[in-house]
């Protein structure tokens, strides 16, 4: 009997042809293997609608699961009419699709944090050094409950307040939309922080570029979560699927920027990469 494999795939960002090429490369068998997507299913690639439909079907067939990324959340806000769709995001086709309501309703009910196995935690942007893995999951649930709320007024209230850089540091005393925004920023937008967990939002470059004073990549600090779990994350294309340490792995190969789509096999920690076929 063939062995079942678990793969974590980094940011698709609508690069549907690259996703199909990667699944062929790893010889993905939906009857036995399982894909964990690191979020940002949609955005600036050539076919966000096709990618979203495909991932949704995989999840519904029990062959995959996904966390939400910042671009997925942005699509929710745009679909609810709370934010203008930017042409460069190439997600208007999802909003205009005949099955748009079904797709958006499914997307808003996906988690922000998953445990692919007992030793691994997956979020889109990582886990701040100040949180344990269990704390990250618990706080993610607070946002997930609002996103999946049956009352659209509750959902829209949060999506309207989701954007912003304050508060930029966690406190258990935070309440309301400020609390939800802070959790969301840690799990879907984080790149740099300081040792206390304060976030810095302007930096998006590589590790070789100068960083704002007092800030470093969030994974440079002693991590409570990494003491107990391997942290796998996407979001930071400039990292190029870097293995940060034994317990911290990036899976964003920057496919949408003309680089590679990446799958990380949990069983043997092997990386698989394919070039984006839609880039000249």
N, C-alpha and C positions, 0 to 999 in steps of 0.2 A: 504494500500500500504506500502511495506517495506521501511524503511528509507535508504537513500543513505549515505554511509560513505566514508570518505577520510582517507587513511592510508599512512603514510610515512614509508618506509621500508629501513633499513640500509644496509650496504655493503654486497652484496651477494658474491662477489669474486668467482664466479663460483660454489658456493654451491647450485646446482640446486635442489637436493633432499630436502634440508632444506627449500628452497623457496616454493616448492610444499607443504611441510608439514605445513608451516606457513599460506599459503593461505587457506588450508583446516581448520586450527585451527581458523582463523578469519571468516570462512564461506564467503570468498570473492565471490561476485556475479558480474561478469564482465558486466552484463547487467545494473547494477545500481551503483556499488561501483567504487572507483577510487584509484589507487595506485600511489604514488609519490616515485620514487626511489632516494636514496641519493648518487648514483654514485658507482663506482667500481663494475660494473656488473660482470666483468671478473677478473680472476687472479688465485689464488692458490688453488681453490676448485677443485672438481672432474669432473666438466662438464661446463667449461666456454662457450663452443659452444652451448650447450643446453640452458643455462641461457640467453645468448645473443639473440638467436633466439626467445625464449619465451617472453622476455621483448620487443623486437622489434615488435612482433605480437600484444602484448597488447597495445603498444603505437599506432600502426597503426589502431587498432580497436577502438581507442578512450577511452580505459579503463585505461590508465596509461600515465605517463610522467617521464622522468629521467633527472637528471643533470649528467655531466661527472665528474668522479673522476680521481685521478692521475694514477691508473692502466688502466683506459680506454684510457687515453691520451698516456700512454706507449704502449698500443696495436697499436694505430694509427701510432706511430713512427716506431714500428717494422714492421707493415704491409707495410709501405712505404719504407722499406729497409734502414732506417736511424739509426736503433739500433738493436743490437743482441737480439734475444729472449732468456731469461734465462729459463732453464728447470724448475726451481721451480715455475715460473709464470704460466706454463701449458696453455699458450695461442697459442702455435704453431698450435694446432688443428683448431683454428679459421682461421688462415692465410692459412692453407692447405685445408680448406673446399671448397666444390664446389660452395657455395654461398658466399665465402669470400668477393668478390668485393662489393656485395650488402650490406653485413653486415657492412663492414668498411665505405662505403659511407653513410649509415644511421647513424652510430655511430658518425661520424665527424660533423654531422648536428644537434646534440643534444646540449642543452644549458648548461651553467655553473651555472646559477642562475634561480630559479623559485619562483613564489608566489602562493603557494597552495590555499591561500585565502588572503583577503585584510589585514589580521593581521599577516601573516606568510611568512617568507623568508627561502628558502631552498638552500643551497650550499653544496658541498661535505665536506669542511673543516671548514666552518664557515664564519663569516664576521669580519674583523679586527675592533678593537675598534674605529679607526680613520675614518671609512667610515659610511655614512648613508646607509640605505637599498636601496634607489634610486641610490646612487652613485655606490654601489656594482653592481646593475643590469646594469647600464650604462657602467661601465668598463668591465663587463662580455661580453657585446655585442661586444666590440672591438675585443676580442679574438675569439668569436663565428664567427664573420664575416670572419676572417682569416681561421679558421678551415673549414668552409663551402665554401671557395672560389672556384670558378669554374676553376681557374688556379692552377694546382697542383704545379707549381714552387713557387707560393706564400705560399701555404700550407707547402711544404717541407722546405722552407726557415725558417719558424717559428719553425716547429717540430725539425729541426736540431739545432736551437738555444734555444729550450725550457728548456733544462737542465742547472742547475746552481743555485747558491745561491745569486748571485748578479744581480741587486741591492736588498738589504735586507730590504729596507724601501721605502715607497711610496713617490713619489713627482709628482705633476701635470706636472712638466717639463720633465719627462721621455718621451722618444720617441722610436720608432722602436721596435726591438725585446727585448730590455731591458725593455721597458714599458710592453709589452705583457707578458714577463717572470715574471715580478713582480706581475702582476694581477693574472696570473695563479698560482703562488706560494701561494698567499693569499687564493685563493678560493679552491685549491685542495691539498695543502701540509702543511698548517699552523697548528702548535700546540702551540708553545710558542712565545711570543713577549714581548717587553717592553711597557711602557706606551705611547711611541711615535709611536708604531706600527712596530718597527724593529723586524724582524723575526729571530728565532734561529731554525736551522734545524736538529740538531743531536739528540735531546731528543725525545724518543718515548715511554717512560715508563709510570707508573701510577702516580697519583697525590701525592702519598706518597713517591715517590723516589726523591732524591736530584736533583735540577734543576740548570742549569748554573746561575751564579751570575747575577742579574739584570733582569732575565727573569721569567715570570709566564705564565700559560695558558692564551691564548688570551682573554678568557671570564672573567678573574679576574679583568679586567679594565672596567671602565665606558664606556659603548658602545653606540655610537650614534644610531646604527641600533636597538639595544634592547630597546631604548626609544620609538620606534614606532611599532616594529614588534617582534614577537616571532621568534628567530633564531633556526632552526633545522639543524643539521649537522651529518655526519658520521665520517669516516676517522680514528678516534682515538680509536682503539680497546680496549686499556687499560681502557677506561672510562666505558665500560660495560653498555652502554645506560643510563648513568647518567643523572638525571634531575638536571641541574646545578643551575637553578633558574626558577622563574615563566616564564621568557621570553627566556630561553636558554635550549634546549633539545638535547642531543646526542642520536643517534639511532644505533650506531655501537656496537653490542653485542659481537663482536669477534668470529663470527660463524666459520670462516675459521681456527681459532686457537683452535677449539674444544669446543667452548662455544655456544652462542645462536644467532639465527637470530631474529631480533626485528621488530615489527610493532608498530607505534605510531598513535593512532586514534585521529584525530584533534578535532572531535566533543566533546569528553569528556576527552581528554588528557590521555587516558588509554594506557598502554603499554601491548603488547602481545608478548610472547617469546616462541620459540621452540628450543629444543636441535638439534645439527647437527647430523642427523642419520648416516652420513658417518664416524663418528669418533668412534673408538672402546672404 
